[in-house]
């Protein structure tokens, strides 16, 4: 069974929440840093807007491609720039995009001790 992640109601609601877990199946964990992965499981490319704190970057996600090691401390993502369809990630999720919707696929495997997330 796959779980669809619901879009947030409005950017103002995001600011009012200290932490929002879009879909958590486990508890708080400690240890090495992990990061989210977004896969395009659709037959068409998407532009993924990744908003971390005050920084925003747009990345084209081709069919079958993945964005890995993103949202280390959590972020908001938008599909094709649609602010009305904004999704929150904690930074531990594996999600996929299908038909313009974001689906929760599970948790990212924890990196080995001492592993550092990729940076750009």
N, C-alpha and C positions, 0 to 999 in steps of 0.2 A: 504494500500500500504506500502510495506517495502522498506527501502532504504539500499542499499549495501554501506559499507564504502570502499573507494578506498585505496589501499596500497600506501604508500609514494614511491617516485621515487628512492631515495637513502638515506642512513644515512647522507651523506654530505648535502643533501638538508634540512634535519631536523634541522641541526645545524644552517643553514642560516635563518631559520624562528624563529621569536620571539614567536609567538603563531600561531598555526594552528588549526582551528576548523574543525574536520572531518565532522561533520554534525550538525549544530546548528539550532534549530528551534525557539530559544528564544534569549533574550538579556542577558546582564550581570546581575547577581543577587547578593544580599548580604544577610548576615544572617548566620545561622549555616552551618558548614562544611558538604559537601556531598561527596560521592565517587562513582566510577563506579561499575557496576555489569556486569559480563560476564557469559552467560549461554551456555551450550552445548546442542543445539537442534538437534544434529546429532546422528546417530546410532553407532558412534564409539568414543573412547576417544581421546583427544588431549593434547599435552603438550603446555601450554601457558607460554611464556617467558614474564615477566613483567620487563620493564626497566624504572626505576625512577632515573633521574639524572645519576649518575655513578653506581648505584646498579642494578644488574640483578638477578632475581630469576625465577626458572622454577617450575611450578605447573602443576600437572596432573589433567585434567578436565574430569571426567568420563561422560558417557552418562547421560543426564538429570540433571547433577550437575550444581551448580552456584559458582562463585567466587564473593563474595560481599565485598563492602567497600574497594576497591582497587583504586589505582591511585588518591589519594586525591588531589594532586597538578598537576595532569596530568601525562601521561606516554606514552611509546611506548609499543606495544605488538607484539609478533611474534607467529604465529601458527606453531607448530612443529619445531621451531628453524630456520625457513626460513627467512633470513635477507632480501631477495628480496621482501618479502610480509610482510612489517612492517606497523602497523596501529597506529595512534595517537589518544589518548583519552584525553579529558580535565579533566575528573574526575567526570562528571555529567551524563554520559550516561548509559543507559541499552542497552547492545549489546548481540547478540547471534552468535554462530559459527555454520554454516551449510555448508557441502561440502568444508570445509577448507576456507570459506569466512566469513567475519565479517559483520553482518547486524545491523543497528541502529534500536532499538525497542522503543526508547523514552528516556525521562529524568528520573533520579532516583528521587523518592519522597524526599522532603527535610526532614531532621531529625528534631525532636522537639528541641526547644531551650534548650541549655545546653547539648545535646547529643554529645558524642565524638565518632569518628571513631574507629573501632577495630584496634588493633595493634598486631604485632607478634614479 
